[in-house]
Amino acid sequence: MRNNFKRIAAAVLASVSLLALVACGGSSSSTAAPAVTLTSPARPKATSPSATTCVVNWKAVEGATKYYVVYDDAELTAEQVAEAVKAPDAAADVTVVTVEGAETLQIEDRTASTLYYFAVVAASDNGISKPSQIITTTTRAS
């Protein structure tokens, strides 16, 4: 019984010490959260079920809380995509759509028989991933 008391007392003391260390701005290598690096989304898929609609699908990225889908009817570069995601309101030459709680986006009101370029970027409170591979789809003829 006395040995159990010593073990419990030691565990409580260690917990209190750790809480005091963290509360005072210190850190403990055994409890520090590792930096989260989001991986780029795997190659997304784009389809055009009609002359005016494009659908983009991608697989979930572990740790991501939202995604940015960047698209345009002019060829995209990875640099353009990265800059557009950093400042979506300033991205005049491309469209940036934020998607939360899903791994698909349906885009309406597109032009028939037009080639569109797409990329997906994963995001969380810890930052953003590099863009996915840029993919294309052509809307159907009307």
C-alpha positions as CSV (number, residue, x, y, z in Angstrom):
1,M,0.0,0.0,0.0
2,R,2.8,2.4,0.9
3,N,4.5,1.7,-2.5
4,N,1.3,2.5,-4.4
5,F,1.0,5.8,-2.4
6,K,4.6,6.7,-3.4
7,R,3.9,6.0,-7.1
8,I,0.7,8.0,-7.1
9,A,2.4,10.9,-5.3
10,A,5.3,10.9,-7.8
11,A,2.9,10.9,-10.7
12,V,0.9,13.8,-9.3
13,L,4.1,15.7,-8.6
14,A,5.3,15.2,-12.2
15,S,1.9,16.3,-13.6
16,V,1.9,19.5,-11.4
17,S,5.5,20.3,-12.4
18,L,4.7,19.9,-16.1
19,L,1.6,22.1,-15.8
20,A,3.6,24.7,-13.9
21,L,6.3,24.6,-16.6
22,V,3.8,25.0,-19.5
23,A,1.8,27.7,-17.6
24,C,5.0,29.8,-17.1
25,G,5.8,29.7,-20.8
26,G,8.3,26.8,-20.7
27,S,8.1,23.7,-22.8
28,S,8.7,20.1,-22.4
29,S,10.1,18.1,-25.3
30,S,7.9,15.1,-24.3
31,T,4.7,17.1,-24.6
32,A,5.4,19.7,-27.3
33,A,3.1,19.4,-30.3
34,P,5.0,18.6,-33.5
35,A,4.8,21.1,-36.3
36,V,2.1,20.1,-38.7
37,T,3.0,20.1,-42.4
38,L,0.2,19.6,-44.8
39,T,0.9,17.4,-47.8
40,S,-0.3,18.6,-51.2
41,P,-3.6,17.0,-52.3
42,A,-3.1,14.0,-54.5
43,R,-3.9,14.6,-58.2
44,P,-7.5,15.9,-58.3
45,K,-10.0,14.8,-60.9
46,A,-12.1,17.2,-63.0
47,T,-15.1,16.3,-65.2
48,S,-17.6,18.3,-67.1
49,P,-21.1,16.7,-66.8
50,S,-22.6,19.4,-69.0
51,A,-21.7,22.3,-71.3
52,T,-21.7,24.8,-68.4
53,T,-20.6,22.7,-65.4
54,C,-17.3,21.5,-64.1
55,V,-16.8,19.2,-61.1
56,V,-13.5,18.9,-59.2
57,N,-12.9,16.0,-56.7
58,W,-9.9,15.3,-54.6
59,K,-8.9,13.1,-51.7
60,A,-8.8,14.5,-48.1
61,V,-5.5,15.6,-46.7
62,E,-4.8,14.6,-43.1
63,G,-5.0,17.7,-40.9
64,A,-6.7,19.9,-43.5
65,T,-9.7,21.9,-42.3
66,K,-10.5,23.5,-45.7
67,Y,-9.3,23.6,-49.3
68,Y,-8.8,26.3,-51.8
69,V,-9.7,25.4,-55.4
70,V,-8.0,27.7,-57.9
71,Y,-9.2,27.7,-61.5
72,D,-9.1,29.7,-64.7
73,D,-9.6,29.3,-68.5
74,A,-6.0,30.3,-69.0
75,E,-3.1,28.1,-68.2
76,L,-2.1,28.1,-64.5
77,T,1.3,27.8,-62.9
78,A,2.1,26.6,-59.4
79,E,3.4,30.1,-58.6
80,Q,0.1,31.7,-59.6
81,V,-1.9,29.2,-57.5
82,A,0.3,29.8,-54.4
83,E,0.0,33.6,-54.8
84,A,-3.7,33.4,-55.4
85,V,-4.2,31.4,-52.2
86,K,-2.1,33.8,-50.1
87,A,-4.2,36.8,-51.2
88,P,-7.5,35.5,-52.7
89,D,-9.1,39.0,-52.8
90,A,-6.2,40.2,-54.9
91,A,-6.3,37.3,-57.4
92,A,-7.8,39.2,-60.3
93,D,-6.8,36.9,-63.0
94,V,-7.9,33.6,-61.4
95,T,-10.8,32.4,-59.3
96,V,-10.3,31.0,-55.8
97,V,-13.1,29.1,-54.0
98,T,-12.8,28.0,-50.4
99,V,-14.3,24.6,-49.6
100,E,-14.9,23.4,-46.1
101,G,-16.3,20.0,-45.1
102,A,-16.1,18.5,-48.5
103,E,-13.6,17.2,-51.1
104,T,-15.6,18.2,-54.2
105,L,-16.6,21.4,-55.9
106,Q,-19.2,21.9,-58.6
107,I,-18.7,25.1,-60.6
108,E,-21.6,26.4,-62.6
109,D,-22.0,29.0,-65.4
110,R,-19.0,28.0,-67.4
111,T,-18.6,28.5,-71.1
112,A,-19.3,25.5,-73.4
113,S,-16.4,23.9,-75.2
114,T,-13.8,25.7,-73.0
115,L,-10.6,24.2,-71.5
116,Y,-10.4,25.0,-67.7
117,Y,-7.3,24.6,-65.4
118,F,-7.7,23.6,-61.8
119,A,-5.5,23.2,-58.7
120,V,-6.3,22.3,-55.1
121,V,-4.5,23.6,-51.9
122,A,-5.1,22.1,-48.5
123,A,-5.2,24.5,-45.5
124,S,-5.5,24.5,-41.7
125,D,-4.8,26.9,-38.9
126,N,-1.1,25.9,-39.2
127,G,-0.7,27.0,-42.8
128,I,-1.2,25.8,-46.4
129,S,0.1,23.0,-48.5
130,K,1.8,23.3,-51.8
131,P,-0.6,23.2,-54.7
132,S,-1.8,19.9,-56.2
133,Q,-0.9,19.0,-59.7
134,I,-2.6,21.3,-62.1
135,I,-5.3,19.4,-64.1
136,T,-7.7,20.3,-66.9
137,T,-11.1,19.5,-68.2
138,T,-13.1,20.8,-71.2
139,T,-16.7,21.6,-70.9
140,R,-19.0,19.8,-73.3
141,A,-20.2,21.4,-76.5
142,S,-23.7,23.0,-76.2
